[in-house]
Amino acid sequence: MKISVKVDYACRVMAELARLHGSGELAQIDHLAQTEAVPANFLAQILLKLRDHGLITSRRGNQGGYTLARAPEEISLYDILLAVEGKCLHLSGNFDGRSGPRVKRIWDEISDVLVKKTKTYTLDRLASKGTATMYYI
């Protein structure tokens, strides 16, 4: 399975917004793009989806920017996936033939597990407040 670039970028940007949460600071698109290595024009599309799904808020103007709409512990990886992709696991929709219905049931079970698991990971777990990466030997 492959996680889309959109989902990857959205998770990284949301983690940065979680780091800034509570500081009163709004994040400008340039800061988010540079900090998380996301192309700014692509980021604008992602931020629009996240805003439309109520995960972030935006303010226009010179002092404008983006912030989380809820606390980091209230936003799950599932919420981000849903906002960006619409589903956790996209099935082809063609389950004809003798084995088709059984195969569909199995993929549906896998999808259910994926939904449950992604709901357990929240932004507070994705966002570390420190800047350095810890390595353990």
URLINHU-V289364 format. One record per pair of residues at least 12 apart in sequence whose ideal C-beta (glycine too) atoms are under 6 Angstrom apart, sorted by the first residue. I is the first residue (numbers start at 0). J is the second residue. D is the distance in whole Angstrom. If there is no record, write none. Layout:
I,J,D + I,J,D
//
This chain:
5,45,6 + 5,83,5 + 6,83,5 + 8,37,5 + 8,45,6 + 9,45,5 + 9,79,5 + 9,83,5 + 10,79,6 + 11,35,4 + 12,31,5 + 12,35,5 + 13,79,6 + 13,122,6 + 14,125,4 + 14,126,4 + 15,31,6 + 15,34,5 + 15,35,6 + 16,67,5 + 17,71,4 + 17,122,4 + 17,126,4 + 18,126,5 + 20,67,5 + 20,71,5 + 25,64,3 + 25,66,5 + 26,64,5 + 26,65,5 + 27,64,5 + 48,82,5 + 48,83,6 + 49,82,5 + 52,82,4 + 53,68,5 + 54,68,6 + 54,74,6 + 54,78,6 + 54,82,6 + 55,67,6 + 55,68,6 + 56,68,5 + 71,122,4 + 71,123,4 + 72,121,5 + 72,123,4 + 74,122,5 + 75,118,5 + 75,121,5 + 76,117,4 + 76,120,4 + 77,117,4 + 77,118,4 + 80,117,6 + 87,113,5 + 87,114,5 + 88,110,4 + 88,113,6 + 90,106,5
//
